[in-house]
Amino acid sequence: MKLTLVVQRYGLDVVGGAERLCRGVAEGLSSAHDVEVLTTCARSYITWANHYEPGVESVNGVRVRRFPTQRERDIISFNKLSERLFAPPEAGRAKRTPEQEEDWIEQQGPYSPALVEHLGNLESMGKAPPHDHLLFFTYLYHPTVHGLRVAPERSILVPAAHDEAPIYIDAYESVFRTPRGLVFNTRAEERLVRQRFPGLTSATTVAGVGIDGLDRLNAAALDTAAAASTDPTTAPAAQFLLYAGRIEPGKGVVELLEYLARFRDHSRLQPILWLMGEQTMDLPNDDWIVPLGFVSEQEKAERLAQATLLVFPSALESFGIVPLEAMAARTPVLVNAASEAAVEHCTSANAGLYYRDYDEFAAALTLLLSDPQLRNSLADNGSRYVEQNFAWPAVAARYERFLTTLT
């Protein structure tokens, strides 16, 4: 098959779930198929400033064609526009107009008319289709919204959707109803999309996301187990909860800190919290909060394996890679029940618990910290679940089977 993948950012140094999914699929399919990625020159999802050189390059053996963004995003102006468009009706928001929605999508970016124009030029050249399938990653962004209109009969959308305000604007109706196929990361994502857009007629499948560094995570788990077995009668001096991801309010970190402070005030259990990732908010000056900042992939694997539990407070996730990384490292997880995708992993794997409020958080945390036998059982289940379902070759094979049925 000749496959063209379209994504807002692409590169070995691009951090983002949908972007990493696109790269994993591209690399997984490129050994057997003719794959090209169309993307922008941007690396930052905040500004969309041009970072890479335009033109064609090879990234891990995949042909990547980059187009410049025509303008950077003014995040202050964009945030003000978002507040106006997504304010609740009781706050006095007027009905959104199509022009306002289109303006929001354009400011959302990355605004690269050259990329969309290139797709149109490909379609107008000769009689033979330039590709068997066009795969668009992430529903939100300007290249997807406009690129899907070029060849809908050969287009596949990988929406990476979750329950957020933008998905409810009218402009995305055509985005979800136009493509021939839709590929979801979880069954929870598919349920959300079908509820939001009833009567979808596109072909669909659930393919998941691959987990990087499974060998490294498995090795870290074995090293941690070996270290613990040297003196099995000695209890660990402390129990550690690990949060991994952007340290910001939007990821549920404020609530997590409040819950843990309350828990420590009322429990004999006194876990330490490791915070791993980019910090964009102030943190309390408490000795039980340990910011780790950015760490190497090796240290990340080691921390995941050494943690007593992974805590995942984010409510807005279309997949939830970090809980799966923890499971691969044989660490149980405690997740926010508002994240249906994370709950799906917990229940499918039988490898973690979830909470809806503080009382459930405290009860689940007490149980998990107090019962090493339960933690070991959950760890066994999680490790097996990830190995069987989320190695990159397995994910690429699911994409390949779906595309073959549509060819």
Secondary structure, 3 states (H helix, E strand, C coil): CEEEEECCCCCCCCCCHHHHHHHHHHHHHHCCCEEEEEEECECCCCCCCECCCCEEEEECCEEEEEECCCCCCCHHHHHHHHHHHHCCHHHCCCCCCHHHHHHHHHHHCCCCHHHHHHHHHHHHCCCCCCCCEEEEECCCCHHHHHHCCCCHHHEEEECCCCCCHHHHCCCHHHHHHCCCEEEECCHHHHHHHHHHCCCCCCEEEECCCCCCCHHHHHHHHHHHHHHHCCCCCCCCCCCEEEEECCECHHHCHHHHHHHHHHHHHHCCCCCEEEEECCECCCCCCCCCEEEEECCCHHHHHHHHHHCCEEEECCCCCCCCHHHHHHHHCCCCEEEECCCHHHHHHHHHHCCEEEECCHHHHHHHHHHHHHCHHHHHHHHHHHHHHHHHHCCHHHHHHHHHHHHHHHC
